[in-house]
Amino acid sequence: MDAGEGHNGQMDPVAALEEIAFLLERDRASSFKSKAFRRAADVIGEYSADELAARVRDGRLKRTKGIGDTTYTVIAEAVAGEVPAYLADLRTKSGPAIAVSQPGLRAQLKGDLHSHTEWSDGTTPIATMARAAALVGLEYLVISDHSPNLTVANGLSVERLQQQLGVLDELNDGGGIRLLSGIETDILLDGTLDQTPEMLGRLDVVVASVHSKLRMESREMTERMLRAIENPRMNVLGHCTGRLVEGNRGTRPQSTFDAKVVFTECAEHDVAVEINSRPERQDPSDELIQLALEVGCLFSIDTDAHAPGHFSFLDLGAARAEANGVPAERIVTTWPADRLLDWAASKR
């Protein structure tokens, strides 16, 4: 069954719009396109099926703010019981939103520890990201928006992070996928983590990444990373080299640091090395994955999702881990949520 189709074969207009957005995000199309479909889904989500059909018939929907020509056509075709032509074309070009079955290691992934929402530089609300993560078969999702120092990404202050924790509690009360609290905190120049120790201690999972001064000298970068890894509140070393290998931001070489020393420290301090699944990152390289494997590191296969369709990137992350012979048992995102939480809390 495709994501937008009900058991009776009828096409739900909201689901059709959301599936189109998901496919556009998965294919890394312009975010303006996917946002238009999600905005239209929000608009018509306020109407009953009968009211929506009436608004399509009498033309009112076409004049509704947030509904454009393309989204109107998709909605009208779905209301008529058809698979919208726009959606059918996307499915033909890039495959359905959700594979019928997942092969190998991908099938064993239960969670994602690195995702962003509209609270920082993601595109959608937490609830929308949660639905998409459940759609791809995940049992739990860590919401890890950026920390305050990354102002360009609208990083979360203490006050905003506290507010977000309240939202997560409310969403978890509603059932569905299990949402865990987290952050992607900057590793600052002196190796400290960019959030108060008190707030970091309240979170389920802390991902820490270098986002600034990526070209600093190798010895200094090594010392910066080591100081962060020694912090007992850190659980995951995110996209450790900062490299970009493709995409609309161009390419960027990996940072230089003593990888053997850094990964050895990760193994000793029980910090997982992230296998970042974003196609433009594919970070770290195969060579560094092998090195981390040799020194005894744990790993976390994460999407670094900034939009719902990005959860499909797990396929690439799992394939890279499998190709490098990383055992499932050493990948923390294959663990059940309770085991994951016990591991993350054990250092604090």
Residue, then its C-alpha position, 0 to 999 in steps of 0.5 A: m500500500d502506498a503512503g497516500e492510499g487507504h485500505n479501500g483504494q481511495m486516495d486521501p487528499v491530505a495523505a496525497l499532498e504529504e506523500i508528494a512533499f515526502l517524495l520531493e524531500r527525499d529527492r532533495a527538490s527545492s524546499f519551496k515545492s515541498k512546503a507548498f504541498r505541506r501548506a496545502a495539506d494543513v489548509i484542507g486538514e481543517y475541512s471534513a471530507d464533505e466540506l472539502a468536496a463541496r469546496v472543490r465543486d463550487g470553486r471556493l477551494k481554488r480561491t483559498k489562501g495557501i492553495g495554488d493551481t498544482t495543489y488544487t489539481v492534486i486535491a480535486e483528483a484525490v477527492a474524485g477518488e483518483v491517484p493524482a497525476y502529479l503523485a503518480d508521476l513522482r512514484t514512477k520516477s523515483g519509486p513509492a514513498i515506502a518500500v514494501s520490505q527493507p533488506g538486511l541491516r536497514a530492517q534492523l534500525k529502530g531509531d534515529l538520534h539526529s533530526h531537526t524540526e521547525w524549532s531550529d532549521g528544519t522545515t516542519p513541526i515535530a508532529t509531522m516529523a514523527r509521523a514520517a519517522a513512523l511511516v518508514g518503520l522507526e520505533y523512536l525518534v530523537i528530536s535534536d534541534h540545534s544549540p544557541n551558538l548556531t544562530v544561523a540555524n535558529g539554535l535553541s536557548v535554554e528557555r526554548l529548549q524547555q518549551q520544546l520538552g513540554v511539547l514532546d511530553e504532550l505528543n508522547d501522551g498521544g501515543g504513536i512513535r516514541l519521541l525522545s528529547g535531545i539536541e545537536t549541540d555545537i562543539l565550541l572552539d574550546g571543546t565545551l558543549d553549547q548548552t548548559p550542563e543542567m539542560l544537557g543533563r535533562l535530555d535523553v540523548v546528546v549529539a555533539s558536532v563541530h560546525s565552525k572553524l572546520r579548517m583549523e589546524s589538525r592538532e587544535m581540532t583533535e584537542r577540541m574534539l577530545r575535550a568534548i568527548e570527555n564530557p559525560r553528557m555527550n553520547v554521539l559524535g555527529h558528522c565528525t569530518g564536516r565534509l560535503v561530497e555533493g549537493n547544492r552547497g557544493t563540496r567541502p573537504q573533511s576536517t583534519f584531526d588525529a582520527k585514531v586518537v579521537f575514535t579511541e577516546c570515543a570507544e573509551h568514553d562510550v561515545a558513538v560515532e555517527i554514520n551520517s546518512r545524508p547523501e551530501r555528507q556520507d560522513p565519515s568516509d569508509e576509511l574512517i568507519q573502518l578505523a572506528l570499527e578497529v578501535g572498538c567504537l559504537f556507531s549510530i546510523d542517523t539521517d540528520a533529517h531536516a524534512p520528513g522525506h529525509f528519513s529515507f536517507l536511512d537506506l544509504g546509511a545502513a548500506r554504507a555500514e553494511a558494506n563496511g562490515v559494521p555489526a548490528e550489535r554495535i549500532v545503537t540505533t538497532w537497539p530497543a528504546d529502553r536499552l538505548l536510553d539506559w546506555a545514554a544515561s549510564k555516563r551521567 
